[in-house]
Amino acid sequence: MSSLRSANYRWWLVSDSSGVVGGSLRGFAVPLVVYLLSGSAVWAGAVGTVAAVITTVLSLPGGVIVDRHDRRRLVRWYAVGSVLVWGAVTGLGVAGWLTWQVVFAAAVAGAVLAALFGSATDAALRSVVDLEDFPRAMAVNQGRDAAIRLASGPLGGLLLGVTSWLPFLGTTLAHLVQGLTIGRVNGDLAPPAREPKSVLHDLLEGLRWMRGQSVIVHVSLVAVLTNFGFGGALFAFNLVLLATGHTPFQVGVLDAASAVAALVGSLFAARLVAHVPTGVLVIATLAVDTALFAPAILDQSYVVLVAVSAAVSLLVPALNASALGYLFGRTPVELQGRMQSVLGVVSMGLGSLAPGLVGLLLDWRGARVTIAVFVGVLVLATLATIWSRPIRTIPRPAGWETASPSPSGDSPGGSAQHELEPHRHPTAPRDVDRDPGDSSDPLESNP
């Protein structure tokens, strides 16, 4: 029986989906509330940049934490911390004491929690799903994320239209469900036991393994440009609409259009990933999406921005399911946390600057130049992907098991053959804001 039909996977999906709901609501609301309360596009962009920088800095020790401790316990800690932070914001809103500084501070606290514990849910997926089911699980996640975004965008806009604190009440409740339902996943979600070492030792151990994986190095470098381009352009769309007098609900409709397209794209993502060589699929989807952004440079009308957002989102599920499915499916279970944190740090290093740069460029040069800058970055990412032989030659999932992820085959725990076999916990039948927030952006980074 497919591991995707097991009760463990279903409860994992409920818990992870609840975290995505909470992340989507706060991700939508935070910059808009900061903008509405402060009246400044610069502060609205700065909150995203500051949170992303904190996440980037702390995610490396966070990856070590996730690879050392029971991932079920870490998900609970993350959920409890999120309930306390966003519950406090909700309480201050009810009391009439909510300011943009409070929301800014909450976003900082949320970034710390996400960096240290947020990747535990995704790391646990390797203990729940078999390797052969990983591409399908990634495609399901993409469809799930799109459906949540479809609801959370307009819902967040409607809630924000009533009062500024309602989206944060939804975030609080979603994380409460996340913490409760992870306990229904049976079996061992802890990484394999090993001799305790220092945090630095564990981090360097993971880096040594990843350094030998040429495809990981190449994908990480391309991810820096891809996340910067996608994240900056889409964030600019939201601020452009607000600056031109559109309501938060209309911004939510734009996000909903993108989510509908991603949901449709997720329906054929698994088929594409199964039948098209992964490297070819990554190159094709990135190249097409880059071209689809071009109309927004010439025309920033509401209809055009909605259409572009939807069009570029159609192929994102296939891009994520192929690239991330290969990377995390082939990473040993004991390295999942460090793999996610290192890839996140590399991809978010430049991406963390995108929201702040959007605010500055919009104030300085206007919408056309701002969008053109980020589309230009996507052109560079596309060319770099075409140039990379390790990416071009990634085979279809049927060949992942025998494909060599590194020239040396080195691993931290033994032979390459041992490390590349799917890990099976003795009591688990093998049933992913990263941050457990919105993961629909390319390579699961959303600045």
C-alpha positions, 0 to 999 in steps of 0.5 A, a space after each residue: 500500500 502506498 505510504 500516502 494512504 496511511 493514517 500517519 501521513 494523513 495526520 502529518 498532512 493535517 498538522 502541516 496544513 494547519 501550520 501553512 494556514 497560520 503562515 499564509 494568514 500572517 504572511 498576507 497580513 503583516 506587511 499590509 497591517 504595517 503599511 496601513 498603520 504606518 502609512 509607509 511602503 518602506 516600513 512595510 518592506 522592512 518588516 519582511 527584510 528584517 524577518 528574512 534576515 533573522 530567519 537566515 541567520 538562525 536557520 543554520 543552528 535551527 537545522 542542527 536542532 531539528 536533526 538532534 531532537 524528536 521532530 514531533 516535540 519540536 513541532 509542538 514547541 513551534 506551535 506553542 510559541 506561535 500561539 503565544 506570540 500571535 495570541 498576544 497580538 490579537 489581545 492587544 488588537 482587541 484592547 485597541 493597543 495594536 500599533 505597527 511597532 507591535 506587529 513588527 516585533 511579533 514578526 521578529 519573534 515569529 521569525 526566530 521561532 520559524 528559524 529554530 523549529 519551523 523546519 521540523 514538520 518537513 523534516 518529519 516527512 522523510 519518516 512518514 513517506 517512502 522515497 518512491 512516494 516523495 514526488 507525489 507527496 511534494 505535488 500534493 503539498 503544492 496543491 494543498 498550499 495553493 488551496 490554502 492560499 486560495 482561501 487565505 488571500 481573500 479571507 485575510 483581506 476580508 478579515 483585515 477589512 473588518 479589523 486589523 487583528 482578525 487575521 492574527 486570531 486566525 493564525 493563532 487558532 491554526 497553530 493551535 491545531 498544528 500542535 494538537 494534531 502532530 501528536 496523532 502521528 504514530 511511530 518514531 519521528 526522531 532522527 537516528 540516535 548518535 553520539 552527542 557532538 557540538 553544534 559546530 561539529 554537527 553543522 560542519 558534518 552536514 556541510 561536508 556532505 552537502 559540499 560533495 553534492 554538486 547538484 545541491 551546490 548548483 541548485 542553491 546558487 540558482 535558488 539565490 537568483 530565483 527566489 530574489 526575482 520571484 519574491 521581489 516581483 510578486 511583493 512589488 505587485 502587492 505594494 503597487 496595488 495598495 499604492 494605487 488605491 486598491 483595497 486589501 481585499 483586491 490584493 487578496 483576490 490577486 493572491 487568490 488568482 495565483 493560488 487557483 493557477 497553482 492549484 490547477 498546476 498541481 493537478 498535472 505536476 505529478 504527471 510532469 515530474 514522473 515523465 519529464 527528466 527533472 533537469 529539463 523540467 526545472 529549466 523549462 518551467 523557469 524559462 517560461 515563467 520568466 517570459 510571463 513576467 514581462 507584460 507587468 513591466 509595461 502595464 501595472 494595471 490591476 487586470 494585468 498584474 492578476 493575470 501575470 500572477 496567475 500565469 507564473 503560478 501555473 508551473 510553480 508546482 512542477 518546479 517545486 515538486 521536481 527540484 525539491 523532491 529530488 533534493 530532499 528525497 535523496 537526503 538522508 533522514 538524519 540530515 534533513 534539518 541541516 539540508 533544509 537550513 543550509 539550502 534556505 540560508 543560501 537561497 534566502 541570503 539575497 532574497 531577504 533583501 527583496 522586500 526592503 529593496 522593493 519599498 525603496 525602488 518604488 519610492 525612488 524609481 516607480 513600479 516599472 523600474 522596480 518590476 524590471 529589476 526583478 525580471 532581469 534577475 530571473 533572466 540571469 537565473 534562467 541562463 545559469 540553470 541552462 548552463 549548469 550540467 548537474 541540473 540539466 542531467 537530473 533524470 526522471 524520478 524513476 532514475 533517482 534511486 540509481 542517480 549519483 548525487 555526488 562524485 565521491 558518494 561521501 556521507 557523514 555516517 558511512 558508505 554512499 549506499 547506506 546513506 542513499 537508502 530510504 531510512 526506515 524507523 523500526 516502529 514507523 510504517 513510512 508513511 515539509 515559513 522553512 518556515 512552515 508558511 506559504 511554500 508555493 514560491 519557487 524552491 519554497 522560499 518566500 521573502 
